[in-house]
């Protein structure tokens, strides 16, 4: 429970180390460090290097250092504070403890300080000629789903002039624990130790020190890596990963579609300018088909480069803007073709405490330059859900990609997917309208045949045919109706299926209304669930949403999270019931390593059409007429009250426990999952309630 940060610990270590060496102040030093201990030593050496005049005795530590052996130290990331926090939490979990945020947070210095350390240490190590050996974990940890605590890309410094990397055949926790002198992994360590000892004494000025040109090269490589990392962001392709894979035997028709084949044909590119636009009504399955096309393109055995971005109106800012799009596709291109990365060397970007700042115009300029350097190598770029991005941004993006597609000497093919509105006219291009495709109708028939589990009787055949006809090509409608009919069949109501299907509205909007109003069970939690998913400042985690709702409808249950009573499964069932099945929890296991700072599940609507029902179509007026035209304002007022309820419960606990409020935050961070959101955003919701013409007194 120390209040010291890594920064403080490093300084204390420096002072203590100097005190023990006063008899031999210039004795050579070699550091052997494991995991987050490496961060402490790096920071300590940086502090030592800055000691001059009256503190020159502390600089001896820096001057005497000959080398460092790192074991699984997390070195790099664009957002270092959150990255290091994820590593620390993983270490806790791997060791069998809960990921205790209060301990992690108490250790971490600011993101700015960690970013400076990452950028300063590499050039410093090269100038000093330190001999560095970075051991990387080879085996993942069972409690983390066999993932590594620190992936290889982060456990090395990328300092080719001074660093050697090597794997240790153990996991993060055991990589520096050896059974004895004959342990093959210990032999690796002693070999590294011997190499550093033999190189001892070759300080700056000796032959082993890289020349100035090599130092500049290393500094450029470090800056280049930092710029690459600055393009990455949380959930960079989470939307794509959470789109369900096409049902077996569906979507394959696209590979034989005449327009699609023309689009791939390089010789016919002048006819269509490299543009193919997939259009369809709300809920027709455009994203699933786009994901299928992308997956197939990546399997092609040729030299084509595939890039992709899936807009997500339900996601964070970068997930729904062209700024995020350009950052994502530029990063994909530069990582696919590392030889292009030197175009970053001359870029001058402004910085903040979160790292380098990219503008849309600069990203477009760098991306176009990189594409031009590819000569005539083909690039296929898949962009989904243009309608989930701002209309003005989309028009500018379409214009830019049209320009790219018509530039002589490059082979740039763009695959757009969107609804029919907003309509954007393209000078050239091919179009596939999904709901008009006979092959798309066949896909729906295949889905109905396989997923509607009502047997194979004549009545079942008749119902399948009626369902197909009534769907009008809207896949989302079919998915929802199949679930309703399956439930009726499971309840023994086979005789009522025909009438049930006849009563189900044919339009998706009307079906949503039917689902929302067919029973009044849990009406309070349903309305509050919808308000939170629609108007929370950012997507909530399942446990946050659970306690956000509970804090309002049953505040006596929001006094703490007892995991033995309220399990993850309990929370998932509660959300499913409260949302009437139209809210889902994102599957982070499908995101892989792209969400670099610790992917976590969040809550979102199963489809953008649900959000449209409430906001664009004003479906809320049909469900809750009392809101009139102040739906968002009154909703924010309600969410503000939920936040106040949670804060009040915490204050009451504070008074009874006689704790300071800061101590309460640390002690009950895990017990009150919604408390942090409530404290951080109560004024945000109060402000937006006021903007929505909802007056309130002091909060």
PAMITOR-89490 format. One record per residue (C-alpha): residue in one letter; residue number from 0; y, z, x. Coordinates in steps of 0.25 Angstrom, whole numbers. Layout:
N
- a,NUM,Y,Z,X;
...
***
This chain:
699
- x,0,0,0,0;
- x,1,9,-2,12;
- x,2,23,-8,9;
- x,3,23,-16,22;
- x,4,22,-31,22;
- x,5,15,-40,32;
- x,6,29,-41,38;
- x,7,30,-26,40;
- x,8,16,-24,45;
- x,9,18,-35,55;
- x,10,31,-28,61;
- x,11,24,-15,61;
- x,12,12,-21,68;
- x,13,21,-28,78;
- x,14,28,-14,82;
- x,15,15,-7,82;
- x,16,9,-17,91;
- x,17,20,-17,101;
- x,18,19,-2,102;
- x,19,5,-3,106;
- x,20,8,-13,117;
- x,21,19,-7,124;
- x,22,11,-4,137;
- x,23,7,-19,137;
- x,24,18,-27,129;
- x,25,14,-40,134;
- x,26,-1,-39,133;
- x,27,-6,-52,126;
- x,28,-9,-51,111;
- x,29,-20,-57,102;
- x,30,-20,-55,87;
- x,31,-33,-56,79;
- x,32,-29,-56,64;
- x,33,-36,-57,51;
- x,34,-30,-62,37;
- x,35,-17,-56,34;
- x,36,-16,-49,47;
- x,37,-13,-62,53;
- x,38,0,-62,44;
- x,39,4,-49,50;
- x,40,2,-53,65;
- x,41,9,-66,62;
- x,42,21,-59,56;
- x,43,20,-49,68;
- x,44,21,-59,78;
- x,45,33,-66,71;
- x,46,40,-53,71;
- x,47,37,-51,86;
- x,48,42,-64,89;
- x,49,56,-61,83;
- x,50,58,-48,91;
- x,51,68,-50,102;
- x,52,78,-41,111;
- x,53,76,-27,105;
- x,54,63,-29,100;
- x,55,57,-38,111;
- x,56,46,-28,113;
- x,57,40,-33,100;
- x,58,41,-47,104;
- x,59,30,-44,114;
- x,60,20,-45,104;
- x,61,24,-59,100;
- x,62,25,-63,115;
- x,63,11,-57,119;
- x,64,3,-63,108;
- x,65,-7,-73,113;
- x,66,-15,-77,100;
- x,67,-19,-74,86;
- x,68,-33,-75,80;
- x,69,-31,-76,65;
- x,70,-43,-73,55;
- x,71,-40,-79,41;
- x,72,-25,-77,42;
- x,73,-17,-84,30;
- x,74,-6,-91,37;
- x,75,0,-102,28;
- x,76,5,-105,15;
- x,77,17,-111,8;
- x,78,19,-98,0;
- x,79,14,-88,10;
- x,80,17,-75,3;
- x,81,8,-79,-9;
- x,82,-2,-85,0;
- x,83,-4,-73,9;
- x,84,-5,-65,-4;
- x,85,-16,-73,-9;
- x,86,-23,-71,4;
- x,87,-21,-56,4;
- x,88,-26,-55,-11;
- x,89,-38,-63,-7;
- x,90,-41,-54,5;
- x,91,-40,-42,-5;
- x,92,-50,-49,-15;
- x,93,-60,-53,-4;
- x,94,-60,-39,1;
- x,95,-64,-34,-13;
- x,96,-50,-29,-17;
- x,97,-41,-33,-28;
- x,98,-30,-42,-23;
- x,99,-20,-31,-23;
- x,100,-6,-38,-24;
- x,101,1,-25,-21;
- x,102,-5,-24,-7;
- x,103,-3,-39,-5;
- x,104,11,-39,-9;
- x,105,15,-27,-1;
- x,106,10,-34,12;
- x,107,16,-48,10;
- x,108,30,-51,15;
- x,109,39,-61,9;
- x,110,34,-75,7;
- x,111,46,-80,16;
- x,112,42,-71,27;
- x,113,27,-76,26;
- x,114,32,-90,26;
- x,115,41,-88,38;
- x,116,29,-82,45;
- x,117,20,-94,42;
- x,118,30,-104,47;
- x,119,35,-95,60;
- x,120,21,-91,65;
- x,121,16,-105,69;
- x,122,27,-110,78;
- x,123,27,-96,84;
- x,124,13,-96,87;
- x,125,14,-110,93;
- x,126,26,-107,102;
- x,127,19,-94,107;
- x,128,6,-102,110;
- x,129,-2,-92,103;
- x,130,-17,-95,102;
- x,131,-21,-94,88;
- x,132,-35,-94,82;
- x,133,-36,-94,66;
- x,134,-50,-90,61;
- x,135,-52,-95,46;
- x,136,-61,-89,36;
- x,137,-73,-99,33;
- x,138,-79,-92,21;
- x,139,-72,-88,7;
- x,140,-73,-75,0;
- x,141,-82,-73,-12;
- x,142,-72,-65,-20;
- x,143,-62,-77,-18;
- x,144,-72,-87,-24;
- x,145,-76,-90,-9;
- x,146,-62,-94,-6;
- x,147,-56,-91,8;
- x,148,-46,-80,8;
- x,149,-37,-89,18;
- x,150,-40,-104,18;
- x,151,-41,-112,31;
- x,152,-28,-119,28;
- x,153,-21,-105,28;
- x,154,-28,-98,39;
- x,155,-23,-107,50;
- x,156,-10,-109,56;
- x,157,-11,-124,59;
- x,158,-6,-122,73;
- x,159,-14,-132,81;
- x,160,-8,-129,94;
- x,161,-12,-114,94;
- x,162,-22,-111,83;
- x,163,-37,-113,82;
- x,164,-44,-111,69;
- x,165,-58,-107,66;
- x,166,-67,-102,54;
- x,167,-74,-89,54;
- x,168,-86,-90,45;
- x,169,-82,-78,36;
- x,170,-73,-75,25;
- x,171,-59,-69,26;
- x,172,-63,-55,26;
- x,173,-74,-56,36;
- x,174,-69,-67,46;
- x,175,-65,-57,57;
- x,176,-77,-47,55;
- x,177,-89,-50,64;
- x,178,-103,-45,66;
- x,179,-103,-45,81;
- x,180,-100,-52,94;
- x,181,-111,-63,90;
- x,182,-104,-66,77;
- x,183,-101,-81,77;
- x,184,-88,-78,70;
- x,185,-84,-68,81;
- x,186,-88,-78,92;
- x,187,-77,-87,85;
- x,188,-67,-76,86;
- x,189,-70,-72,101;
- x,190,-69,-87,105;
- x,191,-55,-87,98;
- x,192,-51,-74,105;
- x,193,-56,-80,119;
- x,194,-48,-92,117;
- x,195,-35,-84,115;
- x,196,-38,-75,126;
- x,197,-41,-87,136;
- x,198,-27,-93,131;
- x,199,-20,-80,133;
- x,200,-7,-81,142;
- x,201,-4,-95,138;
- x,202,9,-91,132;
- x,203,21,-101,129;
- x,204,24,-110,141;
- x,205,9,-111,145;
- x,206,2,-124,144;
- x,207,-5,-120,131;
- x,208,8,-119,123;
- x,209,10,-131,114;
- x,210,22,-139,119;
- x,211,35,-140,111;
- x,212,30,-152,104;
- x,213,17,-146,99;
- x,214,25,-134,94;
- x,215,34,-142,86;
- x,216,22,-149,81;
- x,217,16,-136,77;
- x,218,28,-132,70;
- x,219,29,-145,62;
- x,220,14,-143,58;
- x,221,18,-129,53;
- x,222,30,-134,45;
- x,223,22,-145,40;
- x,224,11,-135,35;
- x,225,22,-127,29;
- x,226,28,-139,21;
- x,227,14,-143,16;
- x,228,12,-128,11;
- x,229,25,-128,4;
- x,230,21,-140,-4;
- x,231,9,-132,-10;
- x,232,11,-123,-22;
- x,233,3,-114,-31;
- x,234,-6,-121,-41;
- x,235,-3,-134,-34;
- x,236,-14,-141,-42;
- x,237,-19,-130,-51;
- x,238,-16,-138,-63;
- x,239,-25,-149,-58;
- x,240,-36,-139,-55;
- x,241,-35,-133,-69;
- x,242,-37,-146,-76;
- x,243,-51,-146,-81;
- x,244,-60,-157,-75;
- x,245,-63,-169,-84;
- x,246,-75,-167,-93;
- x,247,-88,-173,-87;
- x,248,-88,-188,-90;
- x,249,-74,-189,-94;
- x,250,-62,-196,-88;
- x,251,-71,-205,-80;
- x,252,-66,-217,-87;
- x,253,-52,-216,-80;
- x,254,-59,-221,-67;
- x,255,-62,-234,-74;
- x,256,-49,-235,-82;
- x,257,-42,-248,-79;
- x,258,-28,-242,-77;
- x,259,-34,-232,-68;
- x,260,-41,-242,-59;
- x,261,-28,-250,-59;
- x,262,-21,-238,-54;
- x,263,-31,-236,-43;
- x,264,-30,-251,-39;
- x,265,-21,-252,-27;
- x,266,-20,-267,-28;
- x,267,-14,-265,-43;
- x,268,-4,-254,-39;
- x,269,8,-263,-40;
- x,270,5,-266,-54;
- x,271,5,-251,-58;
- x,272,13,-244,-47;
- x,273,2,-234,-44;
- x,274,5,-227,-57;
- x,275,-6,-223,-68;
- x,276,-1,-214,-79;
- x,277,-11,-207,-88;
- x,278,-5,-203,-101;
- x,279,-10,-195,-113;
- x,280,-7,-186,-124;
- x,281,-6,-171,-123;
- x,282,-20,-166,-120;
- x,283,-28,-179,-118;
- x,284,-33,-175,-105;
- x,285,-24,-182,-95;
- x,286,-25,-171,-84;
- x,287,-40,-170,-84;
- x,288,-40,-185,-83;
- x,289,-30,-185,-71;
- x,290,-38,-174,-64;
- x,291,-50,-183,-66;
- x,292,-43,-195,-60;
- x,293,-38,-186,-48;
- x,294,-52,-181,-45;
- x,295,-58,-195,-45;
- x,296,-47,-200,-36;
- x,297,-50,-189,-26;
- x,298,-64,-193,-26;
- x,299,-61,-208,-22;
- x,300,-66,-212,-8;
- x,301,-54,-218,-3;
- x,302,-41,-215,5;
- x,303,-33,-212,-8;
- x,304,-25,-199,-8;
- x,305,-25,-192,-21;
- x,306,-13,-183,-26;
- x,307,-12,-175,-39;
- x,308,-3,-166,-47;
- x,309,-5,-160,-61;
- x,310,8,-155,-67;
- x,311,6,-142,-75;
- x,312,17,-138,-85;
- x,313,10,-124,-86;
- x,314,11,-122,-71;
- x,315,21,-117,-61;
- x,316,34,-125,-57;
- x,317,27,-133,-47;
- x,318,16,-137,-56;
- x,319,25,-143,-66;
- x,320,35,-150,-57;
- x,321,36,-162,-48;
- x,322,40,-153,-37;
- x,323,26,-147,-38;
- x,324,20,-162,-39;
- x,325,26,-167,-27;
- x,326,23,-155,-18;
- x,327,8,-156,-23;
- x,328,6,-170,-20;
- x,329,14,-170,-7;
- x,330,5,-159,-2;
- x,331,-8,-166,-7;
- x,332,-4,-179,0;
- x,333,0,-172,14;
- x,334,-13,-163,13;
- x,335,-21,-176,10;
- x,336,-14,-184,22;
- x,337,-10,-173,32;
- x,338,-5,-185,41;
- x,339,7,-186,32;
- x,340,11,-171,34;
- x,341,21,-174,45;
- x,342,30,-180,35;
- x,343,33,-165,32;
- x,344,38,-162,46;
- x,345,52,-168,44;
- x,346,54,-161,30;
- x,347,65,-150,29;
- x,348,64,-142,17;
- x,349,71,-129,13;
- x,350,64,-116,12;
- x,351,64,-104,4;
- x,352,55,-91,5;
- x,353,44,-99,-2;
- x,354,44,-110,8;
- x,355,48,-125,9;
- x,356,56,-131,-3;
- x,357,52,-145,-7;
- x,358,60,-154,-17;
- x,359,55,-164,-26;
- x,360,63,-175,-18;
- x,361,58,-171,-5;
- x,362,43,-170,-10;
- x,363,44,-184,-15;
- x,364,50,-189,-2;
- x,365,39,-183,6;
- x,366,28,-188,-3;
- x,367,33,-202,-3;
- x,368,34,-202,12;
- x,369,20,-197,13;
- x,370,15,-208,3;
- x,371,22,-219,11;
- x,372,15,-214,24;
- x,373,1,-216,18;
- x,374,3,-231,19;
- x,375,-6,-237,8;
- x,376,-15,-226,6;
- x,377,-17,-223,-9;
- x,378,-12,-211,-16;
- x,379,-16,-207,-30;
- x,380,-7,-196,-36;
- x,381,-12,-190,-49;
- x,382,-1,-182,-57;
- x,383,-4,-176,-70;
- x,384,4,-170,-82;
- x,385,17,-176,-79;
- x,386,22,-171,-93;
- x,387,20,-157,-88;
- x,388,32,-159,-78;
- x,389,47,-161,-81;
- x,390,50,-175,-87;
- x,391,61,-177,-77;
- x,392,53,-173,-65;
- x,393,41,-182,-70;
- x,394,50,-194,-71;
- x,395,55,-193,-57;
- x,396,41,-191,-52;
- x,397,36,-203,-59;
- x,398,48,-211,-53;
- x,399,44,-206,-39;
- x,400,29,-210,-40;
- x,401,33,-223,-46;
- x,402,41,-226,-34;
- x,403,29,-221,-25;
- x,404,20,-230,-32;
- x,405,29,-242,-30;
- x,406,32,-240,-16;
- x,407,26,-251,-7;
- x,408,16,-247,3;
- x,409,10,-235,-4;
- x,410,-2,-233,-13;
- x,411,3,-222,-23;
- x,412,-4,-221,-36;
- x,413,0,-211,-46;
- x,414,-8,-206,-58;
- x,415,1,-199,-69;
- x,416,-4,-191,-81;
- x,417,5,-186,-92;
- x,418,7,-186,-107;
- x,419,14,-198,-114;
- x,420,27,-190,-114;
- x,421,36,-190,-107;
- x,422,35,-205,-105;
- x,423,39,-210,-92;
- x,424,40,-225,-89;
- x,425,34,-230,-76;
- x,426,37,-243,-70;
- x,427,23,-246,-68;
- x,428,10,-239,-70;
- x,429,-3,-239,-78;
- x,430,-6,-230,-90;
- x,431,-18,-223,-96;
- x,432,-16,-217,-110;
- x,433,-27,-206,-111;
- x,434,-28,-205,-126;
- x,435,-29,-220,-128;
- x,436,-40,-221,-118;
- x,437,-54,-223,-124;
- x,438,-60,-217,-112;
- x,439,-52,-205,-115;
- x,440,-58,-204,-129;
- x,441,-72,-205,-122;
- x,442,-69,-193,-114;
- x,443,-65,-185,-126;
- x,444,-78,-189,-132;
- x,445,-86,-185,-120;
- x,446,-79,-171,-120;
- x,447,-82,-169,-135;
- x,448,-96,-173,-133;
- x,449,-98,-163,-122;
- x,450,-89,-152,-126;
- x,451,-91,-151,-141;
- x,452,-103,-143,-142;
- x,453,-107,-144,-157;
- x,454,-120,-151,-155;
- x,455,-124,-166,-158;
- x,456,-126,-166,-173;
- x,457,-120,-177,-182;
- x,458,-109,-167,-185;
- x,459,-106,-165,-171;
- x,460,-105,-180,-168;
- x,461,-95,-181,-180;
- x,462,-87,-170,-175;
- x,463,-86,-176,-161;
- x,464,-82,-189,-166;
- x,465,-71,-183,-175;
- x,466,-66,-174,-163;
- x,467,-65,-186,-154;
- x,468,-57,-194,-165;
- x,469,-48,-183,-168;
- x,470,-45,-180,-153;
- x,471,-35,-192,-152;
- x,472,-38,-191,-137;
- x,473,-33,-177,-134;
- x,474,-43,-170,-125;
- x,475,-36,-157,-126;
- x,476,-38,-157,-141;
- x,477,-52,-161,-140;
- x,478,-55,-149,-130;
- x,479,-48,-139,-140;
- x,480,-56,-144,-152;
- x,481,-69,-145,-145;
- x,482,-67,-130,-142;
- x,483,-64,-127,-157;
- x,484,-76,-135,-162;
- x,485,-86,-129,-152;
- x,486,-81,-115,-156;
- x,487,-84,-118,-171;
- x,488,-98,-124,-167;
- x,489,-101,-111,-159;
- x,490,-97,-103,-171;
- x,491,-107,-110,-180;
- x,492,-97,-119,-187;
- x,493,-103,-132,-185;
- x,494,-101,-136,-200;
- x,495,-86,-133,-198;
- x,496,-84,-142,-186;
- x,497,-80,-154,-194;
- x,498,-70,-147,-202;
- x,499,-65,-139,-190;
- x,500,-62,-152,-183;
- x,501,-55,-158,-195;
- x,502,-46,-146,-195;
- x,503,-42,-146,-181;
- x,504,-29,-153,-179;
- x,505,-29,-167,-172;
- x,506,-16,-164,-163;
- x,507,-17,-155,-151;
- x,508,-4,-148,-156;
- x,509,-10,-145,-169;
- x,510,-23,-140,-163;
- x,511,-15,-130,-154;
- x,512,-9,-125,-166;
- x,513,-22,-124,-173;
- x,514,-28,-116,-161;
- x,515,-16,-107,-161;
- x,516,-16,-104,-176;
- x,517,-31,-104,-179;
- x,518,-32,-89,-178;
- x,519,-22,-77,-177;
- x,520,-30,-69,-167;
- x,521,-22,-63,-156;
- x,522,-10,-70,-160;
- x,523,-1,-61,-152;
- x,524,-8,-63,-139;
- x,525,-9,-78,-142;
- x,526,6,-80,-144;
- x,527,9,-71,-132;
- x,528,-1,-79,-123;
- x,529,5,-92,-127;
- x,530,19,-87,-124;
- x,531,15,-82,-110;
- x,532,8,-95,-106;
- x,533,20,-103,-111;
- x,534,31,-95,-105;
- x,535,26,-86,-94;
- x,536,35,-88,-81;
- x,537,22,-93,-74;
- x,538,8,-95,-78;
- x,539,2,-81,-79;
- x,540,-12,-76,-74;
- x,541,-22,-73,-84;
- x,542,-20,-58,-82;
- x,543,-5,-59,-83;
- x,544,-6,-66,-96;
- x,545,-16,-56,-102;
- x,546,-7,-44,-99;
- x,547,5,-51,-103;
- x,548,-1,-53,-117;
- x,549,-7,-39,-117;
- x,550,6,-33,-113;
- x,551,12,-37,-126;
- x,552,1,-37,-136;
- x,553,-6,-25,-131;
- x,554,3,-18,-121;
- x,555,-6,-5,-120;
- x,556,-17,-14,-113;
- x,557,-7,-19,-103;
- x,558,-7,-6,-95;
- x,559,-16,-12,-83;
- x,560,-27,-22,-80;
- x,561,-40,-15,-80;
- x,562,-49,-27,-75;
- x,563,-62,-20,-79;
- x,564,-57,-21,-94;
- x,565,-48,-33,-93;
- x,566,-56,-43,-85;
- x,567,-52,-57,-81;
- x,568,-61,-63,-92;
- x,569,-55,-54,-102;
- x,570,-41,-59,-99;
- x,571,-46,-74,-100;
- x,572,-52,-71,-113;
- x,573,-39,-65,-118;
- x,574,-31,-77,-114;
- x,575,-41,-87,-120;
- x,576,-40,-79,-133;
- x,577,-25,-77,-133;
- x,578,-22,-92,-130;
- x,579,-33,-97,-140;
- x,580,-39,-104,-129;
- x,581,-27,-113,-125;
- x,582,-23,-105,-112;
- x,583,-32,-106,-100;
- x,584,-33,-99,-86;
- x,585,-31,-108,-74;
- x,586,-44,-109,-65;
- x,587,-39,-106,-51;
- x,588,-53,-108,-46;
- x,589,-50,-123,-48;
- x,590,-37,-123,-40;
- x,591,-44,-121,-27;
- x,592,-34,-118,-15;
- x,593,-22,-125,-20;
- x,594,-16,-113,-26;
- x,595,-15,-107,-12;
- x,596,-9,-94,-15;
- x,597,-19,-88,-24;
- x,598,-23,-96,-37;
- x,599,-24,-88,-49;
- x,600,-27,-91,-64;
- x,601,-15,-93,-73;
- x,602,-14,-95,-88;
- x,603,-10,-108,-94;
- x,604,-12,-117,-107;
- x,605,-25,-125,-107;
- x,606,-16,-138,-108;
- x,607,-1,-141,-108;
- x,608,-2,-145,-123;
- x,609,-3,-130,-127;
- x,610,10,-128,-121;
- x,611,16,-140,-127;
- x,612,11,-135,-141;
- x,613,20,-123,-140;
- x,614,32,-128,-133;
- x,615,34,-143,-134;
- x,616,28,-144,-148;
- x,617,33,-130,-152;
- x,618,20,-126,-157;
- x,619,24,-111,-156;
- x,620,33,-113,-169;
- x,621,20,-116,-177;
- x,622,13,-104,-171;
- x,623,25,-94,-171;
- x,624,36,-99,-180;
- x,625,44,-86,-177;
- x,626,47,-91,-163;
- x,627,56,-102,-169;
- x,628,63,-109,-157;
- x,629,62,-97,-148;
- x,630,48,-98,-143;
- x,631,51,-97,-128;
- x,632,62,-87,-129;
- x,633,54,-78,-138;
- x,634,41,-80,-130;
- x,635,49,-76,-117;
- x,636,54,-63,-124;
- x,637,39,-60,-128;
- x,638,35,-62,-113;
- x,639,46,-54,-108;
- x,640,41,-42,-118;
- x,641,27,-44,-112;
- x,642,33,-42,-98;
- x,643,41,-30,-102;
- x,644,29,-24,-109;
- x,645,21,-25,-96;
- x,646,32,-19,-88;
- x,647,34,-8,-97;
- x,648,19,-5,-96;
- x,649,20,-5,-81;
- x,650,32,4,-81;
- x,651,25,14,-90;
- x,652,13,14,-80;
- x,653,23,16,-69;
- x,654,30,28,-75;
- x,655,16,35,-78;
- x,656,11,32,-64;
- x,657,25,36,-57;
- x,658,25,24,-49;
- x,659,37,15,-44;
- x,660,37,2,-51;
- x,661,35,-6,-38;
- x,662,22,3,-36;
- x,663,18,0,-50;
- x,664,19,-15,-47;
- x,665,10,-14,-35;
- x,666,0,-4,-41;
- x,667,-2,-11,-54;
- x,668,0,-26,-50;
- x,669,-15,-28,-53;
- x,670,-15,-19,-65;
- x,671,-3,-27,-72;
- x,672,-5,-42,-70;
- x,673,6,-45,-79;
- x,674,16,-35,-73;
- x,675,21,-44,-62;
- x,676,24,-55,-71;
- x,677,31,-46,-81;
- x,678,40,-40,-71;
- x,679,44,-53,-65;
- x,680,46,-61,-77;
- x,681,51,-51,-88;
- x,682,65,-56,-86;
- x,683,61,-70,-85;
- x,684,56,-70,-99;
- x,685,68,-62,-104;
- x,686,77,-72,-98;
- x,687,69,-84,-105;
- x,688,69,-76,-118;
- x,689,84,-75,-118;
- x,690,85,-90,-115;
- x,691,76,-92,-127;
- x,692,86,-85,-136;
- x,693,79,-72,-137;
- x,694,88,-60,-134;
- x,695,83,-47,-129;
- x,696,89,-34,-124;
- x,697,87,-28,-110;
- x,698,73,-29,-105;
***
